[in-house]
Amino acid sequence: MKILYSILFLYGCAFGSFFNVVGLRIPMKKSIVKPRSKCTTCGHQLKTYELIPIISYLIQKGKCRGCQSRISPIYPVFELLTGILFATAPLVIGWSGEIVVTLTLISMFMIIIVSDINYMLIPDKILIWFAGIFLLERIIWPLTSWWDSILGAGTGFFLLLIIAIVSKGGMGGGDIKLYALLGFVLGFKLVLLSFFLSTLFGAVIGGLALLFKVVKRKQPIPFGPFIAVGTITAYYWGSDLIHLYFQFLYY
């Protein structure tokens, strides 16, 4: 069993490197295949041995082999995080067909996080691509009630749409479409919990960022990373959290 977790970790690290490329190139309408990755400072085209997730960064001591400029540690951290998320997913979900949905969800969020942080944008192309994958997966591995996906999609879409209208643009179009897709994957209850947790995490972390002057007041903050954390939390432990809430409510 340890071998399976190790394989998932290695795959996660490799895909994490690829997701970073996708998240950076798709919003700029560039090919994710060509040209090969290169140093953003000197333009040195990276060789295959310079693209090994995490290991290449450590061997090169975080520097470009061409110009010796510093490589952002975000790259290996992102690869490591993806590997950890892939490897730990079965510990929560178990070894069932649902693990395929879980890994797809993680993959989508890793791409979205890169895109949203760098460009404040969640591209339609990414959402459309994953919508097709999730549709197929939910046909094969449906929620307990098949209509829960339809209800969840409608709830996610209209909830964010109403907030966007009321707040006059406080919620982006990408967020609205994303929540419609998340509602389809999670269902009615969990998509509501996902939004609550995402907003809570965003408010707390955003407040701390303002307090410690990491961001300025009225400076836009990408919501994608908070949606990712809130959704994964709801997806993994939503039923338990809802149960605890009602226990506390009627205690």
Secondary structure as UniProt FT lines:
FT   HELIX           2..25
FT   HELIX           26..28
FT   TURN            40..42
FT   HELIX           48..50
FT   TURN            53..54
FT   HELIX           55..59
FT   TURN            60..62
FT   TURN            65..67
FT   HELIX           74..93
FT   HELIX           98..119
FT   HELIX           124..140
FT   HELIX           147..166
FT   TURN            167..168
FT   HELIX           173..186
FT   HELIX           188..211
FT   TURN            212..213
FT   TURN            217..218
FT   HELIX           224..249
//
